[in-house]
Amino acid sequence: MKKLWLLLSVATFTGFIAPGPAVKTVKEDKTLLINQLQQTKDNLLKDVQGLTDAQLEYKTAPDRWSVIECVEHITLIEKAIVDGEQHLVQQPANPDKRKEIKTTDEQIIKNVEDRSHKVKAPEYGIPKHNYSSNAEAIKNFTESRDKLIEYVTNTNDDLRNHVMDHPVLGPIDAYQLLLLDAAHTNRHTQQLEEVKADPGFPK
């Protein structure tokens, strides 16, 4: 759980305190979450489609991430989130703790996607080029996301009643943890789009 707590510090933003989230049906929840995971996957893959190795590896500055490093980072963080999710849902459900949740689903999406809030990536999320080719890095992301979407589609885990305490956000549920993953993907898709928009980006 230590890694999970470190991971969620990525979402340390202001403006998260609000009335408890409205309750949706399980079907509505799954549909919304799957749509978020699928849409952010599709947007990322569309942005990297057809790029050459030179374009994928281009950096606007030595200390900035390239497009392919953004992809690797997204995949690394997703792995940590999925590991944390599986640990969380294996614990006893605690419906009584739901009333303590103050962070809404909408706030998680909005605030994590907001790149005006800068955060430092945890060490395990820093790209290390642990892939044999750029195509493999993209494939790794695709396979990871497809597996996660399959899990959400088929699971009977009670994602709303497995609640963890976050040191900044307070209690959040397992469903919101996966929403954070989708929003995090969009956050760094925006980043790689900034790289592509740089005047020095290879043509």
Salt bridges, closest charged atoms under 4 A:
ASP29 OD2 - ARG160 NE 2.76
ASP47 OD1 - LYS196 NZ 3.93
GLU69 OE2 - LYS59 NZ 3.41
GLU69 OE2 - HIS129 NE2 2.88
GLU78 OE1 - ARG145 NH2 2.61
ASP83 OD2 - LYS79 NZ 3.02
GLU100 OE1 - LYS97 NZ 3.17
ASP105 OD2 - LYS24 NZ 3.58
ASP105 OD2 - ARG160 NH2 2.53
ASP114 OD2 - HIS117 NE2 3.35
GLU143 OE2 - LYS139 NZ 3.82
ASP146 OD1 - LYS41 NZ 2.59
ASP165 OD1 - LYS97 NZ 3.17
ASP173 OD2 - ARG98 NH1 2.78
ASP173 OD2 - ARG160 NH1 2.93
ASP181 OD2 - ARG145 NH2 3.51
GLU194 OE1 - ARG115 NH2 2.96
